[in-house]
Amino acid sequence: MITRDISRPTWATRPAVVIGSGPSLSDEQLQRVERARQALRVHAIAVNNTVQRAPWADVAYFGDYTAIKHYRGGTKGGKQESLASCCAEWWTISKPAAERWKLNHVRSDNRPGFGVDRVSMNGNSGAQAINLAMLFGARRILLLGFDMRDIEGRAHWFGQHPQPLVQVQLYAEWIHKLTIAAPQAKARGVHIINCTPDSALQCFDKVSLEDALA
C-alpha cells in the first residue's frame, strides 16, 4: 500500500475531468480531454476500466476489490488484459486491494454527501472519483460518461462487467445520493459540470464538453 499526500496544488488551478464508463462515452470526447491534458490545461481521473480507453489519465480510480482483481490482475485464461501499466497512479478505497497490489489508498466512510477528509462511498465508483478529485483540491470538475441510464440496452461503453462483478445498476439510488451531495460541493466552492450528453443526472450544471474546455 502506498501513502501519498492527498493535496495536489495543480489540481486547484486546472479543471479535473472525471471519466466514467457510461455508454455515451465517445472517442471524440476522450481525444478532446487528452489534448487538453497534454497542454497542461486539465487533470483526468479514469473510473474503473475506462482507464483502458484513457491510459494517459493522471489517475485510475477503482472502488471495488473484485474489480481491481479482475482488471489489474487480469483473469486466468480470460480475454481481459491486465491494465497494471495504465496510468501514473492507481487509487482505491479498498485497503486489502491497496496492500495486495501496492496501490494508493484513500480512507472512506458511508456518510451521505462528499467527504471532507475521506471519500464518501455513495454507492458507486464514479461518485467516489468525484470526491477524490475534491480531496486533491479540484475546484472545477467536469463529468464525462455519467449517463446514469442505459442506452440501447447497454449500461457501460463496453456492455456489462463480467461475473462476478456487480451487474445491477442502481441509477435512481445513485442519482438521489449525488443530488444530496451536490449542494455540499457548491458550498465548498467546487463547481461540478456534467458534460455528458442527455445524462439522467440533473443535479449539476450541464455544459457541452467543448464549451467547458474552452
Secondary structure by P-SEA (a helix, b strand, c coil): ccccccccaaaaabbbbbbcccccccaaaaaaaaaaaaaccbbbbbccccccccccccbbbbccaaaaaaccccccccccccccccccccccccaaaaaaaccbbbbbccccccccccccccccaaaaaaaaaaaacccbbbbccccccccccccccccccccccccccaaaaaaaaaaaaaaaaaaacbbbbbcccccccccccccccccccc
